[in-house]
């Protein structure tokens, strides 16, 4: 029942963090095994969804630290993309695909803590107070990380575009 209710959300978070469909599937399975083994520790007075997201976040960060993921950009972003796939011309389609790649490459350069805050806020649309609960951080720290992440991502994307354009 828990897998049916939360697998899509957990998979999406794993995919956004890893950038790989196959890796996200494996991570999702690992997370649900961890959930099963941790159910005895769950405090029923707390929000289950927030607890699961915290468990997911911690597992993803642990995996990142263990393996030092070198995320590769996949051509297979259509279902999980940050940029809309609707376009009117082939040139517009190519530009949007390049934008997707630049954004995911930019995420590779953010620290795991900042990347997680930005993913939760800007991709998953979580409120700052929800992120603070999920990440077990003060609200001000979450806002700071999201802002810092956005600024770093903008700088990285600007540099990559300048490099690509030969400036």
C-alpha angles and dihedrals in degrees: 000000000000092000091052092048100044110020097094094051092045092047092049091052091048091048093049090050098044102030091217127103094207094046091048090054091052093045091049091054091048091049093052091048088051089048091052091050092046100047091100088062094053116115106219091208090067129078107270095207092054090046091052092047089051091050089048093048093049092049092050092050091047090051091048091052093046098048103023090222116227096201116212120208111247125210086215099083099118099108095038102032127140092213125060116256096215114107137155102216138030089246091055090049091052091049092051092049090051089050091053091052092048092051094050091045088052090054089055089065097053121092114255093250094051092041091053093050092049093046092050093047106034103027103030094032097228120165118247092248090053090050091049090054094045093048094038091233136129115267092245092054091052092050090048093050093048091049093045090047093051091049093047092046091050091050092047092048092048091051092047092050091048091049090049093049091049097245 
